[in-house]
Amino acid sequence: MAEEDALTDRNHLKREHVIIFDTTLRDGEQSPGCSMNGKEKVRMAYQLDRLGVDIIEGGFPIASEGDFDAVRTLAREIRRPVIAALARSCPGDIERAWRALEGAARPRIHTFLATSDIHLQHKLKISRRQCLEQARDGVKLARSFCKDVQFSAEDASRTEINFLCEVLEAVIEAGATTLNIPDTVGFSVPHEFAELIQTLRRRVRGIDAVAISVHCHDDLGLSVANSLAAIGAGARQVECTVNGIGERAGNTSLEELVMVMRVREEHYPYETSVVAEQLFPSSQLLSDITGVYVQPHKAIVGRNAFAHEAGIHQDGMIKDPSTYEIIAPQSVGAPRNELVLGKHSGRNALRVRYEKLGFTFDRAQLDDIYRRFVALADKIKTVEDGNLLELVREVPSRTSTIPDTAGKTATTWMTPIAHGDAPPAAPEAAGTKDKGHTGHPHERENEQEDYLWGV
């Protein structure tokens, strides 16, 4: 009881807000094959606005005229969220970013500089002292243009901790309002990254006056886990992208991060401004713009995220979707769940699909058609409605005729089945012994056998 009371008390506490910094149009666009022109960026930005993200990073204005124009257009047209522009920690980049942002309702200059010895020695070829001065001077210049300045210590997770603290203190003194701690190459593991955030919160003077952000890459498949660990350690902004697109293996997936916090709120008692019903539409639009589609099994937005082929799963879904779905498809704007007919499907799913096409069978007929269905599914992987119509013509003494519209329903995917859509089971499948059928090797004596027969 004490644990239940404590959980209830936590649920009534005001949830802290986690800022969603969307970098789909900047870091996401850097993913090979995902570049966008100005019109495409504007189109996607309007959807990100509908999605409810707090910040849209529009691009890297110094990179090209196209990126400059795109950021400038976003700054003028998108008024609710903060519009950010990326700049290296040097005068030319920062001035260019500000020119693109002029006219924005809520502008942010995002300046960055690598701080790890690996980057300082092999890429930038500068000393730690030069790095510190360049970071500080860059933030000072950005602050002279804009009140909202974010500094990112590139490759922070591989930076020597004492030097990282020194750099962060310097940029806070120079006027930075957000400190971003990137795991640039996806090297960290969750407990390690959480310890880094905790250490910075303890040791960096003035850090309580600024927002702590994280930007995690997915090279080891840990970007979402690392971001969640950082939130638990005190970070309150996460840089992420729709579909998790980005350099190399990509960035923290926006849709996964948001839904973890919603579904497992007892572990992550935070809130965001994201409109979850816009997650799937945002994913679809990005795929349409870039021509790069997510893998079918991608969490939340993949084609198979709410599809079921295994007979045991289908039987559970027909009875109650909560048996195999922890997220309702409509809650993220996805089509209702689908029962896909393949070699793993069971009799119950086949029966339901035939009933939607206008057919009913007794036990012996369903057993017969199921055997031929499985043989066909072994050959063609996914069985379409047209294939089912061919199979039914061979069923002896079928109890209904082919509806006039049946031929028009053939599709690759089954008609979605939602809770309450499935018609009641025929008497033969309702848990009573089928006395009229003696050829089946196992009579159903109880609910467990009925369940197994259904699959």
ZIVENWO-V890449 format. One line per field, one symbol per residue. ss: DSSP state (H for helix, E for strand, - for the rest). phi: phi as a letter, one per 40 degrees, with the letter a starting at -180 (. if undefined). burial: b if it has 16 or more other ideal C-beta (glycine too) atoms within 10 Angstrom, else e. A space follows every 50 residues. Layout:
ss: ???
phi: ???
burial: ???
//
This chain:
ss: -HHHHHHHHHHH---EE-EEEE-----HHH-------HHHHHHHHHHHHH H---EEEEE-----HHHHHHHHHHHHH----EEEEEEE--HHHHHHHHHH H-----EEEEEEEE--HHHHHHHH---HHHHHHHHHHHHHHHHHH---EE EEEE-HHH--HHHHHHHHHHHHHH---EEEEEE------HHHHHHHHHHH HHH---HHH-EEEEEEE-----HHHHHHHHHH----EEEEEHHH------ E-EHHHHHHHHHH------EE----HHHHHHHHHHHHHHH---------- ------EE--HHHHHHHHH-HHH-----HHHH-----EE-------HHHH HHHHHHH-----HHHHHHHHHHHHHHHHHH----HHHHHHHH-------- -----HHHH-----------------HHH-----------------HHHH HHHH-
phi: .ccccccccccccccccbccccbdcbcccccdgbcbcdccccdccccccc cgccbbccibdccacccdccccccccbcbcccbbbcaccaddcccccccc cdgccacbcbbaacbccdccccbcfbcccccdcccccccdcccccacbbb bbcdgdcbcdcccccccccccccchcbbbbbcbdbgccbdcccccccccc ccbccgcccbcbbbbbbbdbgbccccccccccchcbbbcabcggcidfcg bdcdccdccccccbcccbcbbbcccdccccdcccccccccgbbccdcddg bcdcdbbbbcdccccccccadccbbcbcdccbgcdcdbcccacccbcccc ccccccchbbbcdccccccccccccccccbgbccccccccccccccfcca cccdccccccacbcddbbdgccccccdcbcgcccccbbcccbcccacccc ccccb
burial: eeeeeeeeeeeeeeeeebbbbbbbbbbbbbbeebebebebbbebbebbbe bbbbbbbbbbbbeeeebbbbbbbbbeebeebbbbbbbbbeeebbbbbbeb beebebbbbbbbbbbbeebbeeeeebeeeebbebbbbbbbbbbebbebbb bbbbbbbbbeeebbbbbbbbbbebbbbbbbbbbbbbbbebeebbebbeeb eeebeebeebbbbbbbbbbeebbbbbbbbbbebebbbbbbbbbbbbbeeb bbbbbbbbbbbbeeeeebeeebebebebbbbbbbbbbebbeeebeeebbb bbbebbbbbbbbbbbbbbeebeebbebebeebbbeebbbbbbbbbbbbbb bbbbbbbebebbbbbbeebbeebbebbeeeeebbbebbbebbeebeebee eeeeebeebeeeebeebeeeebeebeebbeeeebeeeeeeeeebeeeeeb bebbb
//
